[in-house]
Amino acid sequence: MEEKKFIGKVVGGGLKDSLQVRLEIPAEQVQEGAFVVIESGNWLFHGLVTDLQLGATDPRFADEPIDNRVAGYLAEQLYGQTLFTNLEVLPALMLERGPEPDSPAYAQWAREVDAGLKDRPTPRPVKTIPPHHAPVRLALPGDIAEIFGRAEDKGNFVIGYTREQGHPVVINMEKFVQRSSGVFGATGTGKSFLTRMVLAGLIHYDKASVLVFDMHNEYGLDDVASDTGEGVVGLRTKFGSKVQVVGLGAGAMIRGKTPDFNLEIPTSEAQPQDIEMLTRELNLKETTPTTLEALVADLGPRDWFAAFREMKHGAMIETEDGKKVPAPDSIAYWADQRGVNRMAAEGLHSKLGRVFRSPYIVDNPAADGIKEIVKLLQAGRHVVLSFGKFESDLDYLLVSNILTRKIKQVWEETTNAFRTSGKAEPRPLVIVVEEAHKLLNREMAAQTTFSTIARELRKYYVTLLVIDQRPSQIYDEVMSQLGTRISGWLGDDDDIRAVLSGLAGRDALRGMLARLQPKEEVMLMGWGVPMPLPVRSRRYDEDFWADLLGKKNPEKKSADEHMKDLGF
């Protein structure tokens, strides 16, 4: 059992302003973000080091070195008595531990807990503070496991290790999928690798289906890292047929490989809200909703898109008396017949040209790809929709919204049937959205299905996993719904503020988030983790896969190697 390492004593502070701890070991042995435990009678207080501050009993000793004026041993004694370092500790949780284990009172306390006469000790938010001179120590593996969970317990996924001692830190996947979550980090901080690991954990957990909108074709098939040139294994490679890679459009190839099947979207699935969502992308006018409403009312909700696409722009015919009038198959003719502004209808038709020309939107698809994706997700499989060569924002916005709207409808119907008729419980679904600010910014949030999912669909077993490098551009109402937040380094103050929004102690955490290492350090925070904690993230390599999939051969591992795998 690892020995407790006491580092100091509480000398001041409070709940609002954090606790002050007088450090009794060299300051370089403790880092900002260290997980510490304060022992106080029957209670343990768990906290996070948010700052280190130099202090002196007399400012003169700090301002003027005295080594050259007194003997060396005397200077050392004076410095030891007059100069010090204080830790600022943000108290996060408190846990009742009971009397000392070797005391008679402990046996009585344990019997009462087992008999249900006392509540079983569980971590709870801090409501009080420890007394002066309460001893403070660095957290042990048992402390980490008590708060975050044990790595060997089912459903727990090791996301990283504490920075000082390398103790494993887990995320409970059952809790993770209960609310929407986010992975954030500036460009180049390893966000894609971190997301791959989280997705691997979700797929291995296998209690929820995952749908990934893979805008840059990174997650399904094997890739090459842009910064190192090394190969990066894809989810399809490791999980086989449990992960289905879908290509957008007939004959689509993903990195030179054939996907499991292709998705073509029938024109009958396009709805006015899908077009209105493209207002900024296509520079649509304020008359667009009125024109779309008239098209649907006249041509039907399933036929309006194809019929409008076939209308001619500027087509004219000559009447018997020599007058030129709009041809029956022209936009102007339809507009005049329905009392719609002719210029508005023609302008909308012109601006929808990019959508009309999209080769993945067809009248009669070879197969119902949307239905196939829904069936796979309901059956417990996982789908990576790779956009292939269609990497424009328009393609991403349009396809993801159409598909997600259909999924929302199916999961709502299934949930209602489960609650009213006792039919099968829906399988939880996590929808992974890259470049989330393009779908969930303030202007778009009201028009996309994704914001509805973030706000309302948790009760229908659907949540989001948003991935973004600019969280400040995501609508604050959506950010407030994100339970677990995993963030790498962010250099912009607005982005840091957005990630920390709604969290207790965010002022103390701001500097810590800004000072993360640019790679392989992340901050865990939010509803899905018991307390904020910076960790050294795992590497996305063969050791990760061997550990996750249980393919390590313990007979070939030395004791030292096992300890290294655990982060010691």
N, C-alpha and C positions, 0 to 999 in steps of 0.2 A: 504494500500500500504506500502511495506517495506521501511523503512527509509534508505537513503544512508549512508554508513559507510566509511567516508574518513580515510585513513590510512597514508597518507604522501604527499610529493610533489616531483616533478621532480627536480633533482639538477645537472644532467649531462648526458653524454652518447651520443649515436648516433644510426643510423640505423644499421651500421655494428657491433658495439660493444655492442649493447643493451643499454637500458636507466638505469640511476641510480636514484633511488627514496629514499629520506630520510624518514625513517619510524618514525611515530609520535605516535605509539601505541606499547605496549610490543611485542617483536619479536615473542613470542610463540603464538600469535594470528594469525600469517600468516605462511603458509607452502609453501615450494617449490611446484610449480605447480598450485598455486592459480591463478584464472582468475581475472584480475584487469582491471579497466576502467580508462582512463586518460581523463579528461574533458579539452577541449581547445577551447574556443569560440564556433563556430558553429559545431565543430567536436568532436567526441568521438574516442579515440584510445583504441583498445582492445589488451591486452597483457597477457603474461604468466610469472609468477615469476620463474626464473631459478636458482637463487642463493640468499642467504642472507649473508651479509658480515659485520663484526664488524669494526667500525672505531673510530678514536679519533682526536680531533683538535690538541692535543699535546700527543705524545706517552707516556709521563711520567705519565699521568693520567691512561692510560691503563695498564702500566707496574707495577705501585706501588699503591696499595690500600691506601687511605688516611683516612679511617674511624677512625683509632686509633690516628690520629694526629689533627683532627679538629672536631668540634661539628657535631653531626649526621645530623642536618637539613642543615648545610653548605655543608657537603659532598654530600648530596642528590642534592642540587642545583648545585654544581660543576659537578657532574656526569651528570646531565641533560643537562648541557651546553657543556660539552666536550666529552662525550661518546655517540655514536649513532650506529644505524644499518641501513645499506643501502640494498635496494632490487635491484637485477639485473632483469630487465623486458625485455623480448623479445617481441617487438611490432609485432603484427601479422596482424591486420586489422584496418581500419579506416572507420568511418561511419558519414556522414553528418547528423546532427540533426536539423539544422536550428537555427534561433534566439530563445531567451527565449520564452516559450509558452505563457506567459502573456503579451508579448510586441506587439505593433501594427505591427512591422516588421514580426512577426511570421505568422500572418493572411495573409499578402501579400505573403509571401514565400510559405505557404500552398496552396494558390489559384494558384500560378504559377506551383506548382508541379502537382496539380489536373488537370490543363489545359494542361499539357504536355509541358509547356514552360521551365521547369527545369526537369532534370532527377529525377525519384523517388529514394530516398536514398536507397542504397544497400551497404552492406559491400564490401570493396575493399582492395587489398593489400596495405600495408603502403608504401607511397612514400615520406613522409616528417615526421617531428617529432614535438611534442608539445614544447612550450617554457619553460624556466626555471620557476619553482614554480607552474607549472600546477598541480591542485589537483588530487590525485589518490585515488580511492575507490575500494572496493571489488564489484564484479559484482552482480547485482540483478537478480531475476528470469527473468525479462523483457529483460535484456541484454543477458542472455543465450538464451532465446527464439528468440531474434532478430537475433542472429548469427547462432544458430544450428537449430532453428525451434521449434514450439510449440508441446507439447506432444499430444494435442487433435487433431491436424491436421491429415488428412488421409494420410497414407503412412509413418508417422513418428513412429519410434520404440524407446522407452526409453531403452537405453543400460546401463545407470547408473546415478550417481548423483555427483555433485561437492563435493569435499572432505571437504571443510570448512562449507558451508551452506546447503549442501544437495539439491541443485536445480537440477531438472531433466535435463538430457542431452540426445538428441535424435539423431538417424541416420535416414536419409531419404532413405527409401528402394528403391524408384524409381531410385535415383542416385546410390545407393549401387550396384544394379544389372547391371549397365551400363558398368562397368569395372570389371576385375578380382580383387579379394581381398584376404586378408590373416588373419588368426588368429594364433598368435604365443605365446609362453610361455614355460618356462622350465617345465620339468616333475614335477607334483605335485602342479602346480599353479592354477588348476581349469580350464584348457584349454577345457576339454570336456564339463564341465557345461556351460562355456561361449559359446561354439559352439552350444550346444543344444538350448540356448536362441536365438542365431542369426538365427538358422534354424527355430525355432518356429516363430520368427518375419517374416521371408521370407514366410513361409507357410501361416501364417495369412494374410500377405499382399496380397497374391494370385494373383499377376500380373506376376509371373514367376514360372516356374516349377523347382523342385529341384531333382537332382539325387545324392544320397549319396553313395560313396563307403565305406561301413562300415566294415573296416578290422577287428575290434575287437568287433563287435556285440554290440555296445553301444547305438545307436541312435533310432532304430526302436521300440523295445519292452522294457518293464520295466526291470530295472537293479538294482543292489545293489552297492552303493558307496564303493570303495575298502578301503578308509581311515576311514569312519565312520560306515559302515555296514548298513546304512539307505537305504530305497528303493528310487529308482530314476525312475520317470515316463518316459515312452517312447513316442515318437511323435505319434506312431500309436494309443496309448491309448487315447490321447487327441484330435486328429484330425480324428479318425475313418477311413473310407474308402478313405478319401482324400490322406492318406499316405498308400502306398502298400509296404509291407515287402516281399522281394524276397530272397529265399534261393538258394545258389549255389550248384547245383548237385541234382540228383533225390533223393527224400526222405529226403532231408536235414531238420533238425530241428534246430530252433534257441532258445537257452535257454530252451529246452524242449517243445517248442511250434511250431505248424505247421505254416509256412509262408503262405502268400496269394497265392503264386505259386512259382515254382522252375525254375531256369535257367539252361538249358543244352546248351552247345555251339556246333553247328555242326562242323564237321571237315572241311567242305567246307568254313568256315569263317576264318580259320587260314591262314595268309599271311606271306611271307618271312620277312616283316618288324617286325612282331610280334616276330619271332624267333631271329632276329638280336638284338632286344631290350634286349634279355636275355643273351647277350654276356658275361657280367661280372658274372651273376648268374650261368651260366653253363660252364664258362671258354671256350667259343668257340674260334676257331682259325680264323686267318685272311682269310683262304680259304672258310669260311662258306658262304659268299655272292655268290661266284662263283658256289658253289654246289647247293645252293638254286635256283639260276637263272636257272641252267640246269634242276632241278627237275620241276619247273613251266613250262619251255618251252616244256619239253617232256610230262609231265603228265597232264598239265592244271592247271589253278589257283584255281579250286575248288576241284580237285581230288588228287593233289600231296601229301598232308599231309597223307591222309588215305593210299594211295598206298605206300608211303615211309615207313610208320609204319609197313606195312605187309611184307616188304622185309626181307629176312633172312640174318643173319650175319654169314659168314663163311660156308654157305651151298655149298656142292660140289657134283658133279656127276662124274661117271666114263664113259669115252667114249669107243667105240668099240675096240680101239687100246690100252685100259688100262690106258689112261691118265686121271688124275683128273682135272676137270675144274669147274669153278663156275656154280652152278645150275641156271636155268633161273629165279627163284624167289629170287635170292640172290642180295645183294647190289653190290657185286663185278661184277656180270654179267651186271647189269644196268650201272655201272660206265664204264666198258670196252666198252659197246655198244655206249655210249654217249661221250666217250673221256674225262671222268672226272677222276681225280686222285682217285684211288681205296681206298687208306688209308684215304683220306680226307672224302670221302662219308661214309666209315664205322665208322670213328671217330665221324662224325656229328650224325649218327644214334644212336651210343652209348650214346652220351651226351644228345640227345633228349629223352632218355628213361623216364625221370621224366615227361616230357610233354606227351609222348605217353600213360603213365599209369594214367594220370589225369582222374578220373572217370566222371568229368563233361564235358569232350570233347568226343562226341559220333558221330557215323555216321548218325543216324536217331533219332533226339530228339523226345520225345513224343509230344512236342509243340514247336512252334517258340518263345522261351522266349525273344530273342533280339527284335523281331518285336513287341511283346506285351509290352515290356518296352518303346519302342519308341512311340507306340500308346498312352500309358498312359500319357507320358510326353507331347505329343502334345495336349492331351485332357485336360490338366490343372491339372493332378494329380501329386503326388510326390512319388518317389521311393527310398527306402532304400535297397540297395543290401548288404545283410549280408553274409560274407564269411564263417560263421559257423566254421567247423573244418579245413577249408583250409586257414590257417593263415600264410603260408610261403610267403616270398617275391616273389617267382616265381609265385605263384597263383595270388597274388595281381597285379603284373606287367602285366601278360599275360591277365587276364580277363578284367581288367580295360582298357587296351589299345585296345583290340578287340572291346569291347562295345562302347568305346568312338569314335573309328574310324568310326563305323557305324553311330553313332549319328551325327558326324561331316558331313558325307556325306548327310544324310537326311536334316539337317538344312541348309546346303549350297544349296541344290536343292530347298527347300521350299522358301528360301529367294530370290533366283534368279527368281523363278516363281512369287513371290509377286512383284518384281520390274519390271519384263518385261511383265507379263500377267495380272497384277492386281488381282491375286489370294489372298487368305487369308494371312494376316500378320502372320509370325511365332510367336509362344509364346516364350518369353525369357526363357532361360534355364541356371541354375546355377549348375555346376558340382562340388561336394564337394569331395576333395581328402585328405585323411589322410596320414600321413607319407610322405608328399609331396617330401621330399628330395630324396626318393628312385626312384621317377619318373622324377624329375626335376633337378637332379644334372648335373654338367657340362658334364659328360660322356654320360648320358642318354637323355639329353634334345633334342638333334638333332634327336633322334630316336623315341620319343614318340609323340602321338597325342596331349598330354597335352600342350607341349610347343607351338605348333602351335595355339592351342586355346588361350593361354595367349597372344600371339603376334598378332594374325590376326583375330580371330573369333568374336571379339566384334561386327563387322559390320554384322555378321550373327546371332546375338542375343544369342550367347553362351559365357558365362564367367566361370571362375573358382573361387572357394573358397578353398584356400589351408590351411591346418592345419598342423603345424609342431613345433617341439621343437628345431630344429637346422636350423634356416633360413640361416645361413652362408653356408650351404651345398647346397642350392638351387642356380641354375645358375643365375648369376647377371643380365643377359638379361631378364630372367623371372621375377625376383624381381622388376625390373624397370617398369614392366607392371602392377604391382598390384596397384590399385587405393586406396582403403580403407585398412588401416592396423590397426588391433586391437591386442595389445601386452600386455601380462602379464609380470611378472618379468623374466628377462633373466640374467644369471650369467656370461655368456661368452662374452668377449669384441667383438669377431668376430661376434657373433649373434646379438649383439646390433648394431654394425656397419651396418650389412646387413639390419636390419629392418628399419634403418634410412636413408638408401641410397637414394639419390635423393631428400631429403626433405630440405627445407630452414631451417636454424637455427639448423641443426643436431648436431653441436658441443655443443650447449647449452642444447639440449634435452638428450644428451647421459647419463649424470649423473642422470638426473631425471628418465630415464627408468631403470637404474641400481638400483635405490633406491625405486622402487615400493614395496609395501607390497607383500610378496610371494603369498598371496591369496586375492581375491576380490578387487584388484586394477588393472586397465588396462590403457594403454595409447591409445587414439584415434588419428590417424594421417593419412595423405595422401590426395589424391584427393577427397575422398568421404566426408570429414569433412572440414568445413571452416578453422579451425586452430587446431594445436595440443592441446590436453587437457588430463591430467590424471583424471580419474573418479573412484569413488567407484562403482564397478559393482553390478548389481542386484543379488539377491539370486534366485537360481532355485528351487522354492518351490511353494506351493499351492497359496500363495499370488500373485506370478508372473503369474500363469495361470489364476487366477480369474480376474486379471487386464487385461491381454491380451485378454481373450475370452469374457470379459464383463459380468461376472457372479457374480460380487459383488452386494450385496443388500444394496443400499445407506440408506435405512430406518433403517438398523441395525448398521450403522456406526456413531460414534460420530464425532464431528468436530475435536477433537484431533487425532482420528484415521486417518481421511482423511489427515490431515497435515503430519502425520507420513508416510503415503503411498507416499506422494509427496516428502519425504526426509527432511522435516523441523524438 
